[in-house]
Amino acid sequence: MELPAPDPAILARRDAILARLREAVGDEGLITDPVETRAYECDALSAYRCPPMAVVLPKSTGEVSRVMRICHEEGVPVTPRGSGTSLAGGALPTADSIILGVSRLNRVLEVDYDNRFIRVEAGRTNLSVTQEVESDGFFYAPDPSSQLACAIAGNIAMNSGGAHCLKYGVTVNNLLGVKMVMADGEIVEIGGPWADLPGYDWLALVTGSEGQLGIVTEAVLRILPKPEGARPILLAFPSNEIAGACVADIIRAGILPVAIEFMDRPVLEAVERFVGAGYPECEALLIVEVEGSEEEIDAELARIREIAERHEPIEIREARDEADAARIWAGRKSAFGAMGQINDYICLDGTIPVSRLPDVLRDIGDLARKYNLGVGHVFHAGDGNMHPLILYNANDPEEFARAEAMGAEVLKLCVAAGGCLTGEHGVGVEKRELMPAQFSRADLEAQMDVKDVFDPRWILNPVKVFPLALSAPRRERARAAAPSPGRAA
């Protein structure tokens, strides 16, 4: 992975640019000390790092608008940042860019239970949305593993999902509207707390656009009544392939659990040391959760048991009570942190048809042996959103190179199986050069045409998503067509 060299013209005007930004957000909203900006040199894909020119932390949509207007006039690249939990390098800055963080935009603006929506500022954390409404019997469905920390802004940028996305969908299925600041500082509102708005579906275009079309500052989110009840069941199997086949059979039977989560032995061992979840001894484990009335739950779990028993599981175990269910989910929610305690890893995000799970799991095992690297699996099996964790030593450049090469092969394998490069983490810099594995040159040019319309000067996250060599002519044309620094077009 490479970043282009910083624009020397921007660095030469650094002091003047920072003076304008300080005027827009005040001293408390601007970080320029290199020691302090180091905290923003990477996101959760920490293998890649680059300190930004400065960090700007606006506290209102108006301040975001002023910052974007300045950067548009000055031609300064802007790297949007929510909470920095991106696993694809989506918030990785360049040396001539500013980080525009939305962490100070964290208020709840409106809650409407009659119409089932909540309006929040985009720096609000995912989990805190549910915490705001759960005492009144509601919840916000998307629940990424990082939900304690990740911001709604980043969820929208990457179209994040989570364990319960099988039934409730990902962010785009639970987002009703946004307030967004365009690249030139214009403030627009898209959608709102109503269903089936007429006209083009701009909201779907913005969701998953990775901060390349605008800065989301407010979001209207759908909230749902909490189900009457929910219960998870553990299904333990002697191999990954058998567990994958069981998942395919559950989906094939027309059953729609709220979640089907997969963990294999390396992950299970790490989780046991980390939280002591009490999981069975096995090679692969499924957590399947269903919800509804007690009668509905009993009937659905009976069908799942019947399907699982055809695959000769090592153990089937239902949660006995709420405490037992919480322990089961605590193990799954802590899996990434548990693995991080024992090894550096690259977390991938390919998505495949559920029917191909057994084949792809076997092929990933073959790749791990080819590259002589460990791999652990923890993922949303119900919708085929895989998260292989490729284990490596970050202090060994040769081993890191092997891990990157294996990761590229795994993602190409997902595409070849009928899937795609990303399910919820986004492209960022991690998968940028792999985009031609899924999209033709014409497809990518059409996508960049859309960016041209929203961001004609290519200042918003300009070196993400599209292969550098392919996007370079557009970035260079945008720079050449810009007016003299400090003046609006």
C-alpha positions as CSV (number, residue, x, y, z in Angstrom):
1,M,0.0,0.0,0.0
2,E,1.3,3.4,-0.9
3,L,0.1,7.0,-0.4
4,P,1.0,9.7,-3.0
5,A,3.6,12.3,-2.1
6,P,2.2,15.3,-0.4
7,D,1.5,18.4,-2.4
8,P,4.4,20.8,-1.7
9,A,2.2,23.8,-2.6
10,I,-0.2,22.9,0.3
11,L,2.7,22.3,2.8
12,A,4.2,25.7,1.8
13,R,0.9,27.4,2.7
14,R,0.4,25.4,5.9
15,D,0.6,28.4,8.3
16,A,-1.9,30.4,6.3
17,I,-4.3,27.5,6.0
18,L,-4.1,26.7,9.7
19,A,-4.8,30.3,10.5
20,R,-8.0,30.2,8.5
21,L,-9.1,26.9,10.1
22,R,-8.4,28.3,13.6
23,E,-10.6,31.2,12.8
24,A,-13.4,28.8,11.8
25,V,-13.3,26.5,14.8
26,G,-11.3,28.3,17.5
27,D,-8.2,27.1,19.3
28,E,-10.1,24.2,21.0
29,G,-11.2,22.8,17.7
30,L,-7.7,22.7,16.0
31,I,-4.8,20.3,16.8
32,T,-1.5,21.1,15.2
33,D,1.1,19.8,17.7
34,P,2.8,16.8,16.0
35,V,2.8,15.0,19.3
36,E,-1.0,15.3,19.5
37,T,-1.7,14.7,15.8
38,R,0.1,11.4,16.1
39,A,-3.0,9.9,17.8
40,Y,-4.7,10.4,14.4
41,E,-2.0,8.9,12.2
42,C,-4.0,5.7,11.7
43,D,-7.3,4.0,12.4
44,A,-7.9,0.4,13.5
45,L,-5.9,-0.8,10.4
46,S,-2.8,0.2,12.3
47,A,-0.3,-1.4,9.9
48,Y,-0.5,1.8,7.9
49,R,0.3,5.2,9.4
50,C,0.8,8.8,8.2
51,P,0.5,11.9,10.5
52,P,-1.9,14.5,9.1
53,M,-1.1,18.2,8.6
54,A,-3.7,19.0,11.3
55,V,-6.8,17.7,13.0
56,V,-10.0,19.8,13.0
57,L,-12.8,18.9,15.5
58,P,-15.8,21.0,14.8
59,K,-18.7,21.2,17.2
60,S,-21.6,22.0,14.9
61,T,-22.7,21.5,11.3
62,G,-22.0,25.2,10.7
63,E,-18.4,24.8,11.7
64,V,-18.1,21.8,9.4
65,S,-19.4,23.9,6.6
66,R,-16.9,26.6,7.3
67,V,-14.0,24.1,7.4
68,M,-15.1,22.5,4.1
69,R,-15.4,25.9,2.4
70,I,-11.8,26.8,3.4
71,C,-10.5,23.4,2.3
72,H,-12.3,23.6,-1.0
73,E,-10.9,27.1,-1.7
74,E,-7.4,26.1,-0.6
75,G,-7.5,22.7,-2.3
76,V,-6.6,20.9,0.9
77,P,-7.5,17.1,1.1
78,V,-9.9,16.2,3.9
79,T,-10.0,12.8,5.7
80,P,-13.3,12.4,7.5
81,R,-13.1,10.5,10.8
82,G,-15.7,9.2,13.1
83,S,-14.2,7.2,16.0
84,G,-11.2,5.7,14.1
85,T,-12.4,2.1,14.3
86,S,-12.2,1.5,10.5
87,L,-10.5,-1.8,9.7
88,A,-9.9,-0.8,6.0
89,G,-7.8,2.4,6.5
90,G,-10.8,4.6,5.7
91,A,-9.6,7.3,8.1
92,L,-5.9,7.0,7.2
93,P,-4.7,10.6,6.4
94,T,-2.1,11.9,4.0
95,A,0.7,14.3,5.1
96,D,-1.0,17.2,3.2
97,S,-4.5,16.5,4.5
98,I,-6.5,17.5,7.5
99,I,-8.4,15.1,9.6
100,L,-12.0,16.3,10.1
101,G,-13.3,14.5,13.1
102,V,-16.9,14.5,14.2
103,S,-16.5,13.2,17.7
104,R,-17.7,16.5,19.2
105,L,-21.0,16.2,17.3
106,N,-22.6,13.7,19.7
107,R,-26.0,15.1,20.8
108,V,-29.4,13.4,20.6
109,L,-31.6,15.9,18.8
110,E,-35.0,14.2,18.7
111,V,-36.7,11.0,19.6
112,D,-40.1,10.1,18.1
113,Y,-41.6,6.8,19.3
114,D,-44.8,7.2,17.4
115,N,-43.0,7.4,14.1
116,R,-40.1,5.2,15.3
117,F,-37.1,7.3,14.6
118,I,-34.3,9.1,16.5
119,R,-32.3,12.0,15.1
120,V,-28.7,12.2,16.4
121,E,-25.5,14.0,15.5
122,A,-23.2,11.8,13.5
123,G,-20.4,11.6,16.2
124,R,-22.8,9.7,18.5
125,T,-21.6,6.1,19.2
126,N,-23.6,3.2,17.9
127,L,-24.4,1.6,21.2
128,S,-25.4,4.9,22.8
129,V,-28.3,5.2,20.3
130,T,-29.9,2.0,21.7
131,Q,-29.0,3.1,25.3
132,E,-31.0,6.3,24.7
133,V,-34.2,4.4,23.8
134,E,-34.0,1.0,25.4
135,S,-35.7,2.0,28.7
136,D,-38.8,2.8,26.6
137,G,-38.7,-0.6,24.9
138,F,-36.9,0.3,21.6
139,F,-33.5,-0.4,20.0
140,Y,-31.3,0.5,17.0
141,A,-30.6,-2.7,15.1
142,P,-27.1,-2.4,13.4
143,D,-24.6,-3.7,16.0
144,P,-21.0,-3.9,14.8
145,S,-18.6,-5.6,17.1
146,S,-17.1,-2.1,17.8
147,Q,-20.5,-0.6,18.7
148,L,-19.2,0.6,22.1
149,A,-16.8,3.0,20.3
150,C,-17.8,3.3,16.6
151,A,-19.6,6.4,15.5
152,I,-22.8,6.7,13.4
153,A,-20.8,8.7,10.9
154,G,-18.5,5.8,10.2
155,N,-21.3,3.3,10.2
156,I,-22.9,5.3,7.4
157,A,-19.6,5.8,5.5
158,M,-18.9,2.0,5.5
159,N,-22.6,0.8,5.6
160,S,-21.8,-1.2,8.7
161,G,-23.8,-4.3,9.9
162,G,-23.2,-6.5,12.8
163,A,-24.3,-9.8,14.3
164,H,-28.0,-9.1,13.9
165,C,-27.9,-7.8,10.4
166,L,-29.2,-11.2,9.1
167,K,-32.7,-10.3,10.2
168,Y,-32.6,-6.5,10.5
169,G,-30.2,-5.5,7.7
170,V,-27.2,-3.2,7.7
171,T,-27.0,0.6,8.1
172,V,-28.7,1.4,4.8
173,N,-31.8,-0.6,5.9
174,N,-32.0,1.4,9.1
175,L,-31.1,4.9,7.9
176,L,-33.9,7.4,7.1
177,G,-32.1,10.6,6.4
178,V,-28.9,12.6,6.8
179,K,-27.7,16.2,7.0
180,M,-24.6,16.4,5.0
181,V,-22.0,19.1,4.2
182,M,-20.8,19.0,0.6
183,A,-17.2,19.4,-0.5
184,D,-17.7,23.2,-1.1
185,G,-19.4,23.7,2.3
186,E,-23.0,23.6,1.1
187,I,-25.4,22.0,3.7
188,V,-28.0,19.6,2.3
189,E,-30.6,17.3,3.8
190,I,-31.3,14.0,2.2
191,G,-34.3,11.8,3.1
192,G,-36.0,12.3,6.5
193,P,-38.3,10.5,8.9
194,W,-40.7,9.3,6.2
195,A,-40.8,6.1,4.1
196,D,-40.7,5.9,0.4
197,L,-39.7,9.5,-0.5
198,P,-40.2,10.3,-4.2
199,G,-37.2,11.0,-6.6
200,Y,-33.8,9.5,-6.8
201,D,-32.5,7.4,-3.8
202,W,-29.6,9.7,-2.9
203,L,-29.6,8.3,0.6
204,A,-28.5,4.8,-0.7
205,L,-25.8,6.5,-2.7
206,V,-24.4,8.3,0.3
207,T,-24.5,5.2,2.5
208,G,-21.3,3.3,1.9
209,S,-19.6,6.1,0.0
210,E,-16.7,6.1,2.5
211,G,-16.6,9.9,3.1
212,Q,-15.9,10.6,-0.6
213,L,-19.2,12.5,-1.3
214,G,-19.7,14.7,1.8
215,I,-19.5,14.9,5.6
216,V,-22.5,13.5,7.4
217,T,-23.2,15.6,10.5
218,E,-26.7,14.4,11.5
219,A,-28.6,11.2,10.9
220,V,-32.2,10.1,11.2
221,L,-32.2,6.4,12.3
222,R,-35.0,3.9,12.4
223,I,-35.7,2.5,15.9
224,L,-37.6,-0.7,16.5
225,P,-39.6,-2.1,19.4
226,K,-37.6,-4.7,21.3
227,P,-38.7,-8.3,20.6
228,E,-40.8,-10.1,23.2
229,G,-37.9,-12.5,23.8
230,A,-34.7,-13.9,22.3
231,R,-32.6,-17.0,22.9
232,P,-29.3,-18.2,21.5
233,I,-28.2,-21.8,20.9
234,L,-24.7,-23.1,20.6
235,L,-23.9,-25.7,17.9
236,A,-20.5,-27.3,18.2
237,F,-18.9,-29.2,15.2
238,P,-15.8,-31.2,14.5
239,S,-14.7,-29.0,11.5
240,N,-15.2,-25.7,9.8
241,E,-16.6,-27.3,6.7
242,I,-19.3,-29.1,8.6
243,A,-20.3,-26.0,10.5
244,G,-20.5,-24.1,7.2
245,A,-22.7,-26.8,5.7
246,C,-25.1,-26.5,8.7
247,V,-25.4,-22.8,8.1
248,A,-26.2,-23.3,4.5
249,D,-28.9,-25.9,5.4
250,I,-30.5,-23.6,8.0
251,I,-30.8,-20.8,5.4
252,R,-32.0,-23.2,2.7
253,A,-34.8,-24.4,5.0
254,G,-36.2,-20.9,4.9
255,I,-35.5,-20.2,8.6
256,L,-34.5,-16.6,9.4
257,P,-32.8,-16.4,12.7
258,V,-31.9,-13.0,14.1
259,A,-28.2,-14.0,13.9
260,I,-25.9,-16.9,12.9
261,E,-22.3,-16.3,14.1
262,F,-19.3,-18.5,13.4
263,M,-16.1,-19.0,15.4
264,D,-13.3,-21.6,14.9
265,R,-10.9,-23.2,17.3
266,P,-8.1,-20.5,17.3
267,V,-10.7,-17.8,18.1
268,L,-12.5,-20.0,20.6
269,E,-9.3,-20.7,22.5
270,A,-8.4,-16.9,22.6
271,V,-12.0,-16.0,23.8
272,E,-11.9,-18.6,26.6
273,R,-8.7,-17.2,27.9
274,F,-10.1,-13.7,27.6
275,V,-13.6,-13.9,29.1
276,G,-14.2,-17.5,30.0
277,A,-17.4,-17.9,28.1
278,G,-17.6,-21.6,28.7
279,Y,-17.8,-22.7,25.1
280,P,-17.7,-26.4,24.2
281,E,-14.4,-28.0,23.1
282,C,-14.7,-28.2,19.3
283,E,-13.2,-27.1,16.0
284,A,-16.1,-24.7,15.0
285,L,-18.9,-23.2,16.9
286,L,-22.2,-21.5,15.7
287,I,-24.2,-19.1,17.8
288,V,-27.8,-19.1,16.4
289,E,-30.3,-16.7,18.0
290,V,-34.0,-16.5,17.4
291,E,-36.6,-14.2,18.8
292,G,-40.3,-13.8,19.3
293,S,-42.7,-15.3,21.9
294,E,-41.6,-18.3,23.9
295,E,-43.7,-20.5,21.7
296,E,-42.2,-19.1,18.5
297,I,-38.7,-19.4,20.0
298,D,-39.2,-23.1,21.0
299,A,-40.6,-24.0,17.6
300,E,-37.8,-22.3,15.7
301,L,-35.1,-23.7,17.8
302,A,-36.6,-27.2,17.4
303,R,-36.3,-26.9,13.6
304,I,-32.7,-25.7,14.0
305,R,-31.8,-28.6,16.3
306,E,-33.2,-31.0,13.8
307,I,-31.1,-29.6,11.0
308,A,-28.0,-29.4,13.2
309,E,-28.4,-33.1,14.3
310,R,-28.1,-34.2,10.6
311,H,-24.5,-32.9,10.7
312,E,-23.6,-34.9,13.9
313,P,-22.6,-32.0,16.2
314,I,-20.3,-32.5,19.1
315,E,-22.8,-30.6,21.3
316,I,-26.0,-28.6,21.2
317,R,-26.6,-26.2,24.1
318,E,-29.4,-23.7,24.6
319,A,-29.1,-20.6,26.8
320,R,-31.0,-21.3,30.0
321,D,-31.6,-17.7,31.0
322,E,-30.6,-14.1,30.3
323,A,-27.3,-14.4,32.1
324,D,-26.4,-17.5,30.1
325,A,-27.3,-15.7,26.9
326,A,-25.2,-12.7,27.9
327,R,-22.2,-15.0,28.4
328,I,-22.6,-16.5,25.0
329,W,-22.7,-13.1,23.3
330,A,-19.9,-11.7,25.5
331,G,-17.6,-14.3,24.0
332,R,-18.5,-13.4,20.4
333,K,-18.4,-9.6,21.0
334,S,-15.0,-9.9,22.6
335,A,-13.5,-12.1,19.9
336,F,-11.5,-9.4,18.0
337,G,-10.0,-8.0,21.2
338,A,-9.2,-11.5,22.4
339,M,-7.3,-12.3,19.2
340,G,-5.5,-9.0,19.4
341,Q,-4.0,-10.1,22.8
342,I,-2.3,-13.1,21.3
343,N,-1.2,-11.9,17.8
344,D,-1.2,-9.1,15.2
345,Y,-3.7,-9.8,12.6
346,I,-5.3,-8.5,9.4
347,C,-9.1,-8.7,9.6
348,L,-10.6,-9.3,6.1
349,D,-14.2,-8.7,5.1
350,G,-15.1,-10.7,2.0
351,T,-18.7,-11.8,1.4
352,I,-19.8,-15.0,-0.3
353,P,-23.0,-16.9,-1.0
354,V,-23.9,-18.9,2.1
355,S,-24.0,-22.1,0.0
356,R,-20.3,-21.7,-0.7
357,L,-19.2,-21.5,2.9
358,P,-17.8,-25.1,3.2
359,D,-15.8,-24.7,0.0
360,V,-14.4,-21.3,0.8
361,L,-13.5,-22.2,4.4
362,R,-11.6,-25.2,3.0
363,D,-9.8,-23.1,0.4
364,I,-8.8,-20.4,3.0
365,G,-7.3,-23.3,5.0
366,D,-5.3,-24.3,2.0
367,L,-4.1,-20.7,1.5
368,A,-3.0,-20.5,5.2
369,R,-0.8,-23.6,4.6
370,K,0.6,-22.1,1.4
371,Y,1.7,-18.9,3.1
372,N,2.6,-20.6,6.4
373,L,0.4,-18.3,8.4
374,G,-2.2,-18.9,11.1
375,V,-5.8,-17.9,10.4
376,G,-8.8,-17.6,12.7
377,H,-12.5,-17.2,11.7
378,V,-15.1,-15.2,13.4
379,F,-17.9,-13.9,11.2
380,H,-21.6,-13.3,10.3
381,A,-22.3,-16.7,8.8
382,G,-26.0,-16.1,8.1
383,D,-25.3,-13.7,5.3
384,G,-21.9,-15.0,4.3
385,N,-20.0,-12.0,5.6
386,M,-16.6,-13.5,6.4
387,H,-13.9,-12.1,8.7
388,P,-10.8,-14.3,8.4
389,L,-8.1,-13.1,10.8
390,I,-4.7,-13.6,9.2
391,L,-2.2,-13.9,12.0
392,Y,1.3,-12.4,11.6
393,N,4.2,-10.7,13.4
394,A,4.0,-6.9,12.8
395,N,7.7,-6.6,13.5
396,D,8.7,-8.9,10.7
397,P,8.3,-7.1,7.3
398,E,8.6,-10.3,5.3
399,E,5.8,-11.9,7.3
400,F,3.6,-8.9,6.9
401,A,4.1,-9.0,3.2
402,R,3.0,-12.6,3.2
403,A,-0.1,-11.7,5.2
404,E,-1.0,-9.0,2.7
405,A,-0.5,-11.4,-0.2
406,M,-2.6,-14.0,1.4
407,G,-5.3,-11.5,2.2
408,A,-5.5,-10.4,-1.5
409,E,-5.9,-14.1,-2.5
410,V,-8.7,-14.6,0.0
411,L,-10.6,-11.6,-1.2
412,K,-10.2,-12.7,-4.8
413,L,-11.4,-16.1,-3.8
414,C,-14.6,-14.5,-2.3
415,V,-15.2,-12.7,-5.6
416,A,-14.6,-15.9,-7.6
417,A,-17.1,-17.7,-5.4
418,G,-19.8,-15.2,-6.4
419,G,-19.3,-12.8,-3.6
420,C,-17.7,-9.4,-3.2
421,L,-14.6,-7.7,-1.7
422,T,-16.4,-6.1,1.3
423,G,-19.5,-6.6,3.4
424,E,-19.3,-3.9,6.0
425,H,-15.7,-2.7,6.5
426,G,-15.5,-0.8,3.2
427,V,-12.7,-0.5,0.7
428,G,-10.5,2.3,2.1
429,V,-6.9,1.7,1.3
430,E,-6.9,-2.0,2.2
431,K,-8.8,-3.2,-0.9
432,R,-8.2,-0.2,-3.1
433,E,-5.9,-2.0,-5.6
434,L,-8.2,-5.1,-5.6
435,M,-11.2,-3.3,-7.0
436,P,-10.5,-4.5,-10.5
437,A,-11.0,-8.0,-9.3
438,Q,-14.7,-7.2,-9.0
439,F,-15.3,-4.2,-11.2
440,S,-14.5,-3.6,-14.9
441,R,-12.7,-0.4,-16.0
442,A,-16.0,1.0,-17.2
443,D,-17.6,0.2,-13.8
444,L,-14.9,2.1,-11.9
445,E,-14.9,5.0,-14.3
446,A,-18.7,5.3,-13.8
447,Q,-18.2,5.4,-10.0
448,M,-15.5,8.1,-10.3
449,D,-17.9,10.1,-12.5
450,V,-20.2,10.2,-9.5
451,K,-17.4,11.5,-7.3
452,D,-16.6,14.1,-9.9
453,V,-20.2,15.5,-9.5
454,F,-20.2,15.6,-5.7
455,D,-16.5,16.5,-5.2
456,P,-15.1,18.1,-8.4
457,R,-11.8,19.0,-6.8
458,W,-11.3,15.6,-5.3
459,I,-10.5,16.8,-1.8
460,L,-12.7,14.3,0.1
461,N,-10.7,11.1,1.0
462,P,-9.2,11.3,-2.5
463,V,-6.7,8.4,-2.3
464,K,-9.2,5.8,-1.1
465,V,-11.5,3.2,-2.8
466,F,-10.2,3.6,-6.4
467,P,-6.8,2.2,-7.6
468,L,-4.2,5.0,-7.4
469,A,-3.1,4.8,-11.0
470,L,-6.7,4.9,-12.3
471,S,-7.8,7.8,-10.2
472,A,-4.5,9.8,-10.7
473,P,-5.6,11.6,-13.9
474,R,-8.8,12.8,-12.3
475,R,-7.0,14.0,-9.2
476,E,-4.4,15.8,-11.3
477,R,-7.1,17.4,-13.5
478,A,-9.0,18.6,-10.4
479,R,-5.8,20.2,-9.0
480,A,-5.0,21.9,-12.3
481,A,-8.5,23.3,-12.7
482,A,-8.6,24.7,-9.2
483,P,-8.5,28.5,-8.8
484,S,-5.7,30.3,-7.0
485,P,-5.4,29.3,-3.3
486,G,-7.5,31.3,-0.9
487,R,-10.2,32.3,-3.5
488,A,-13.5,30.7,-4.2
489,A,-14.2,29.5,-7.7
